[in-house]
Amino acid sequence: MARRELALSLLAGAAGAGLVLLAAGQPWARASFAPAPPMPRSSLTMTGHELAPAANALGLAALACLAAVLATRGAARRVSGVALAALGALAAVSAAAAVGHAHVAATAAAHALSGAAGAAGSTAPRLTMAGFPWWAACGGRTPGGGSGGRARHRVGRA
């Protein structure tokens, strides 16, 4: 029974960390710029890597922490489980905080000023958001809720 719980916890943690990593590479927002005529409209697509670089790093750290849970026993496994729960919570908070209108607009403006969007001198961008940030937030919640609490048990215990 204990081994089955550990296996399910590790599977849930791997699925959550994978979801965070998958969502981080997808488009999260699109900014459309309307510069003064005769300049054409331009748009910029921003991924999770640009808006929430911490979420991607935390997803990778959660995968490493899953390996630590698998490789350790006793108190070290408990510490790894707590660290995994913390990483999951931080990934969820990072993804949720990155989709604020002000943060997305500031990131789009920074790209426009650097010439990436070709919209220097334009008005404020029109923003369109995608659902992938919420995938990352849900995936970040899975390692914390799925593995962190259950990784504390001992495999040899009945």
Contacts in CASP RR format, 6 or more apart in sequence:
PFRMAT RR
TARGET T0000
AUTHOR 0000-0000-0000
METHOD contacts of the structure
MODEL  1
MARRELALSLLAGAAGAGLVLLAAGQPWARASFAPAPPMPRSSLTMTGHE
LAPAANALGLAALACLAAVLATRGAARRVSGVALAALGALAAVSAAAAVG
HAHVAATAAAHALSGAAGAAGSTAPRLTMAGFPWWAACGGRTPGGGSGGR
ARHRVGRA
1 158 0 8 1.000
2 153 0 8 1.000
2 154 0 8 1.000
2 155 0 8 1.000
2 156 0 8 1.000
2 157 0 8 1.000
2 158 0 8 1.000
3 155 0 8 1.000
5 150 0 8 1.000
5 153 0 8 1.000
6 150 0 8 1.000
6 151 0 8 1.000
6 153 0 8 1.000
6 155 0 8 1.000
8 150 0 8 1.000
9 69 0 8 1.000
9 146 0 8 1.000
9 147 0 8 1.000
9 148 0 8 1.000
9 149 0 8 1.000
9 150 0 8 1.000
9 151 0 8 1.000
10 66 0 8 1.000
10 69 0 8 1.000
10 70 0 8 1.000
10 147 0 8 1.000
12 142 0 8 1.000
12 143 0 8 1.000
12 145 0 8 1.000
12 146 0 8 1.000
12 147 0 8 1.000
13 62 0 8 1.000
13 66 0 8 1.000
13 84 0 8 1.000
13 142 0 8 1.000
13 143 0 8 1.000
13 144 0 8 1.000
13 146 0 8 1.000
13 147 0 8 1.000
14 63 0 8 1.000
14 66 0 8 1.000
15 139 0 8 1.000
15 142 0 8 1.000
16 62 0 8 1.000
16 138 0 8 1.000
16 139 0 8 1.000
16 140 0 8 1.000
16 142 0 8 1.000
16 143 0 8 1.000
17 59 0 8 1.000
17 60 0 8 1.000
17 62 0 8 1.000
17 63 0 8 1.000
17 66 0 8 1.000
17 139 0 8 1.000
17 140 0 8 1.000
17 142 0 8 1.000
17 143 0 8 1.000
18 59 0 8 1.000
18 63 0 8 1.000
18 139 0 8 1.000
19 135 0 8 1.000
19 136 0 8 1.000
19 138 0 8 1.000
19 139 0 8 1.000
19 140 0 8 1.000
19 142 0 8 1.000
20 55 0 8 1.000
20 56 0 8 1.000
20 58 0 8 1.000
20 59 0 8 1.000
20 62 0 8 1.000
20 88 0 8 1.000
20 91 0 8 1.000
20 95 0 8 1.000
20 136 0 8 1.000
20 139 0 8 1.000
20 140 0 8 1.000
21 56 0 8 1.000
21 59 0 8 1.000
21 60 0 8 1.000
21 63 0 8 1.000
22 135 0 8 1.000
23 48 0 8 1.000
23 55 0 8 1.000
23 95 0 8 1.000
23 132 0 8 1.000
23 133 0 8 1.000
23 135 0 8 1.000
23 136 0 8 1.000
23 139 0 8 1.000
24 47 0 8 1.000
24 48 0 8 1.000
24 49 0 8 1.000
24 52 0 8 1.000
24 55 0 8 1.000
24 56 0 8 1.000
24 59 0 8 1.000
24 136 0 8 1.000
25 47 0 8 1.000
25 48 0 8 1.000
25 49 0 8 1.000
25 56 0 8 1.000
25 132 0 8 1.000
26 47 0 8 1.000
26 48 0 8 1.000
26 130 0 8 1.000
26 132 0 8 1.000
26 135 0 8 1.000
27 45 0 8 1.000
27 46 0 8 1.000
27 47 0 8 1.000
27 130 0 8 1.000
27 132 0 8 1.000
28 46 0 8 1.000
28 47 0 8 1.000
28 48 0 8 1.000
28 51 0 8 1.000
28 52 0 8 1.000
28 98 0 8 1.000
28 99 0 8 1.000
28 104 0 8 1.000
28 129 0 8 1.000
28 130 0 8 1.000
28 131 0 8 1.000
28 132 0 8 1.000
28 133 0 8 1.000
29 45 0 8 1.000
29 46 0 8 1.000
29 51 0 8 1.000
29 99 0 8 1.000
29 104 0 8 1.000
29 108 0 8 1.000
29 127 0 8 1.000
29 128 0 8 1.000
29 129 0 8 1.000
29 130 0 8 1.000
30 43 0 8 1.000
30 44 0 8 1.000
30 45 0 8 1.000
30 46 0 8 1.000
30 127 0 8 1.000
30 128 0 8 1.000
30 130 0 8 1.000
31 43 0 8 1.000
31 44 0 8 1.000
31 46 0 8 1.000
31 104 0 8 1.000
31 105 0 8 1.000
31 108 0 8 1.000
31 111 0 8 1.000
31 112 0 8 1.000
31 117 0 8 1.000
31 125 0 8 1.000
31 126 0 8 1.000
31 127 0 8 1.000
31 128 0 8 1.000
32 41 0 8 1.000
32 42 0 8 1.000
32 43 0 8 1.000
32 125 0 8 1.000
32 126 0 8 1.000
32 127 0 8 1.000
32 128 0 8 1.000
33 41 0 8 1.000
33 42 0 8 1.000
33 43 0 8 1.000
33 44 0 8 1.000
33 108 0 8 1.000
33 112 0 8 1.000
33 117 0 8 1.000
33 118 0 8 1.000
33 119 0 8 1.000
33 122 0 8 1.000
33 123 0 8 1.000
33 125 0 8 1.000
33 126 0 8 1.000
34 41 0 8 1.000
34 122 0 8 1.000
34 123 0 8 1.000
34 126 0 8 1.000
35 41 0 8 1.000
35 42 0 8 1.000
35 118 0 8 1.000
35 119 0 8 1.000
35 120 0 8 1.000
35 121 0 8 1.000
35 122 0 8 1.000
35 123 0 8 1.000
36 121 0 8 1.000
36 122 0 8 1.000
39 122 0 8 1.000
42 117 0 8 1.000
42 118 0 8 1.000
42 119 0 8 1.000
42 122 0 8 1.000
43 117 0 8 1.000
44 108 0 8 1.000
44 111 0 8 1.000
44 112 0 8 1.000
44 116 0 8 1.000
44 117 0 8 1.000
44 119 0 8 1.000
44 125 0 8 1.000
46 104 0 8 1.000
46 107 0 8 1.000
46 108 0 8 1.000
46 111 0 8 1.000
48 55 0 8 1.000
48 56 0 8 1.000
48 98 0 8 1.000
48 132 0 8 1.000
48 133 0 8 1.000
48 136 0 8 1.000
49 56 0 8 1.000
50 107 0 8 1.000
50 111 0 8 1.000
51 98 0 8 1.000
51 99 0 8 1.000
51 103 0 8 1.000
51 104 0 8 1.000
51 107 0 8 1.000
51 133 0 8 1.000
52 94 0 8 1.000
52 95 0 8 1.000
52 97 0 8 1.000
52 98 0 8 1.000
52 133 0 8 1.000
52 136 0 8 1.000
54 90 0 8 1.000
54 91 0 8 1.000
54 94 0 8 1.000
55 91 0 8 1.000
55 94 0 8 1.000
55 95 0 8 1.000
55 98 0 8 1.000
55 136 0 8 1.000
55 140 0 8 1.000
58 87 0 8 1.000
58 88 0 8 1.000
58 90 0 8 1.000
58 91 0 8 1.000
58 94 0 8 1.000
58 140 0 8 1.000
59 87 0 8 1.000
59 88 0 8 1.000
59 91 0 8 1.000
59 140 0 8 1.000
59 143 0 8 1.000
61 87 0 8 1.000
62 84 0 8 1.000
62 87 0 8 1.000
62 88 0 8 1.000
62 91 0 8 1.000
62 140 0 8 1.000
62 143 0 8 1.000
65 80 0 8 1.000
65 81 0 8 1.000
65 83 0 8 1.000
65 84 0 8 1.000
65 87 0 8 1.000
65 143 0 8 1.000
66 84 0 8 1.000
66 143 0 8 1.000
66 147 0 8 1.000
68 76 0 8 1.000
68 80 0 8 1.000
68 83 0 8 1.000
69 77 0 8 1.000
69 80 0 8 1.000
69 81 0 8 1.000
69 84 0 8 1.000
69 147 0 8 1.000
69 151 0 8 1.000
72 80 0 8 1.000
73 154 0 8 1.000
73 155 0 8 1.000
74 154 0 8 1.000
77 151 0 8 1.000
77 152 0 8 1.000
77 154 0 8 1.000
78 151 0 8 1.000
78 152 0 8 1.000
80 151 0 8 1.000
81 147 0 8 1.000
81 148 0 8 1.000
81 149 0 8 1.000
81 151 0 8 1.000
81 152 0 8 1.000
82 148 0 8 1.000
82 152 0 8 1.000
84 143 0 8 1.000
84 144 0 8 1.000
84 147 0 8 1.000
84 148 0 8 1.000
84 151 0 8 1.000
85 143 0 8 1.000
85 144 0 8 1.000
85 145 0 8 1.000
85 147 0 8 1.000
85 148 0 8 1.000
85 149 0 8 1.000
86 144 0 8 1.000
87 143 0 8 1.000
87 144 0 8 1.000
88 139 0 8 1.000
88 140 0 8 1.000
88 141 0 8 1.000
88 142 0 8 1.000
88 143 0 8 1.000
88 144 0 8 1.000
88 145 0 8 1.000
89 140 0 8 1.000
89 141 0 8 1.000
89 144 0 8 1.000
91 136 0 8 1.000
91 137 0 8 1.000
91 139 0 8 1.000
91 140 0 8 1.000
91 143 0 8 1.000
92 136 0 8 1.000
92 137 0 8 1.000
92 138 0 8 1.000
92 139 0 8 1.000
92 140 0 8 1.000
92 141 0 8 1.000
95 133 0 8 1.000
95 134 0 8 1.000
95 136 0 8 1.000
95 137 0 8 1.000
95 140 0 8 1.000
96 133 0 8 1.000
96 134 0 8 1.000
96 137 0 8 1.000
97 103 0 8 1.000
98 104 0 8 1.000
98 133 0 8 1.000
99 129 0 8 1.000
99 133 0 8 1.000
101 127 0 8 1.000
104 127 0 8 1.000
104 129 0 8 1.000
105 124 0 8 1.000
105 125 0 8 1.000
105 127 0 8 1.000
108 117 0 8 1.000
108 125 0 8 1.000
108 127 0 8 1.000
109 124 0 8 1.000
109 125 0 8 1.000
111 117 0 8 1.000
112 118 0 8 1.000
112 119 0 8 1.000
112 120 0 8 1.000
112 121 0 8 1.000
112 122 0 8 1.000
112 125 0 8 1.000
113 120 0 8 1.000
119 125 0 8 1.000
END
